[in-house]
Amino acid sequence: MASASAGDGGEAGHVIDEELEWIRGTEFGKWLEEQQEAFDAALKQNDLTIEDNPRTEPFKSKYAARKVFQKISDDVSQRMASDLADVLFTEITGGDAATATDDESTDKENGEDAREADASSKGGDKDGEKGKMKEFMDGTLGMLGLYLGSNHIEAEETSEGERHLKDAARVLHTTRLQPRNCTVYIKVTCMQGILWAGRGDHKKSLEFLKEAEDVYTSYKSTSAELGPPGHPNKLLPAGTTAELWQQFEAAHTHTLFYLAQCYGHLGQPSKSAEHCQLTLRRQLEAKSYTPLDWAINAAGISQYYLGMSEWTASAHCLVCASHVALEQPGETDEQKEQHANIDRCWLKYYVNLLDSAVEPSEQDAAPSTLDRKVNFAAIDVSAAQAKVPVKLPTSYAEALVAFRAGQEHAKVTLAFYNLDDHVSDYVVVLQDQSKLYQKLSEFAKDPQDKCKLHKRRVDLLSAVEKELNPQYFLATNRQLQYEVAETLHEMMNLKRSRFLDGALPDEKQAGKINKLGQQSLNWYNKFIDTLRDNKTKEIPETLEEHVVRPYLRAKFSMASIYHRFMVGTPGQYAEFNEKSVAIYHECINYCAANPDYDGFQEELAVSKDMAEMIPIKISRMLQGQSA
């Protein structure tokens, strides 16, 4: 069992593993002590990145470290093969040739029975010490196998790396819960999990990662008897109690991090978020994290909780992300992008908060079950979190608070994701900004106020659409064209809603309504034109599946606009409504020609009704005119 050496002050002192300390007095132990300096230097070389190496030799430091690891490993194997343990037994027990001669004399003097008993006793001791030496050597080989395996994998030699990891796991397996080997074994199995994740086999990866987690749990449950775990970087027992536990806990944190990713790939988002949160909490408590990396991960899991309508949990993660990110200012482009992405997550938070207030789901109505579980208590963010709305707004004033906060984060995000360097990201952020206006408009009472908010959307989206070359950004152009058309259509309906009680608009008012309708038609046509065949300039009989519904919805909306134009004469009414009927028939005919498509059933029924009803209304109006 491990204990602090005398005078070392308990936890702060160097640990002596009483069951392993004997190794220092052996020839093998002395030899290992001589290798530690070279081993430490190799570990530093192994940690260097590609950027730290010459461009023409990206793995130069890896190869140099590998030579040292391999040389020490080969020497250990050679010593085991030469049955060094038998030789070392002589040193351990203090025996030599002279002692053996004295023993024989004593045996003769005391009789044959005494000689046999003494030999039997010594033989048992010898076998025990030999077994201990073999276990220690196996542990050393396992440690070296870990670093050889990770070295090869990081140098893109995965097959050879896997072989070393398998060998390491094999020699360590039976002693994986012994103090010297447990941390190394956790690292070995975790690395195997990472290897299989890289190959895309996440089920296989999970098996290894779960084994690493099980070893951690098992050792923790027996640590009172076994004492601190061994140091994964030291060839001989070394380190303070605090340092040894820190290494052990860090290995487990690493495992949790990859378990979080693994569960995500296996379609288990709840477990993924749980393990990610545990990882982040442990990193904070251990003060072992890179601020922006930590903040990005915290912002990332906030989006999971956002999807669960766990507003308090999501807000807590974001507040903590912003708090920790301040520890690392954005100096490089990568760091600036990380800061922008945190603001981008904040923007998503406020868009979703407003959206859920407008269209609440079952999750929104359910009580939170995570508020107590999601808590990074190592940092105090209570004051900042108190300012974040975590309840769905129920009034325009409450919605305005969320809107303004979202707008601030949108501005910060767009300062990095500009149109010149980040076109796709810029557009996505702009669309989220548009959604802020859209959702806020749902809380406005006056149709005029609603229209003003929608007008901001049109200005935002139409301006950027004109800047994009459809040759390179066709899908993005289509999204923007459709949204602008849809927004103008909504503005037309809002203006028209003032006259639903039978009152008639004056010429100026009717002109504004029809202008919005015509602008909407123009944008819908612009969208539809992108779907035409390059050669025939016609709409294909069968469109690609992902554009069928947008196409049919655009046509359906155009028919509705023509039907809703404010006109002054029966002739104008007939003209616009005949266009409406023609477009409804286009929808009906497309669906008839493509019977397998069933994503337009509700609108198709309306189209058929309108195609029958409108001609009757036209006929009646014209008959009334002639009468």
Secondary structure by P-SEA (a helix, b strand, c coil): ccccccccccccccccccccccccccaaaaaaaaaaaaaaaaaaaaacccccccccccaaaaaaaaaaaaaaaaaaaaaaaacaaaaaaaaaacccaaaaaaaaaaaaaacaaaaaaaaaaaaaaaaaaaaaaaaaaaaaaaaaaaaaaaaaaaacaaaaaaaaaaaaaaaacccccccccaaaaaaaaaaaaaaaaaacaaaaaaaaaaaaaaaaaaaaaaccccccccccccccccccaaaaaaaaaaaaaaaaaaaaaaaaaaccaaaaaaaaaaaaaaaaaaccccaaaaaaaaaaaaaaaaaacaaaaaaaaaaaaaaaaaacccccaaaaaaaaaaaaaaaaaaaaaaaaaaccccccccccccccccccccccaaaaaaaccccccccaaaaaaaaaaaaaaaaaaaacccccccaaaaaaaaaaaaaaaaaaaaacccaaaaaaaaaaaaaaaaaaaaaccccccaaaaaaaaaaaaaaaaaaaaaaaccccccccccaaaaaaaaaaaaaaaaaaaaaaaaacccccccccccccccaaaaaaaaaaaaaaaaaacccccaaaaaaaaaaaaaaaaaaaaaaaacccccccaaaaaaaaaaaacaaaaaaaaaaaaac
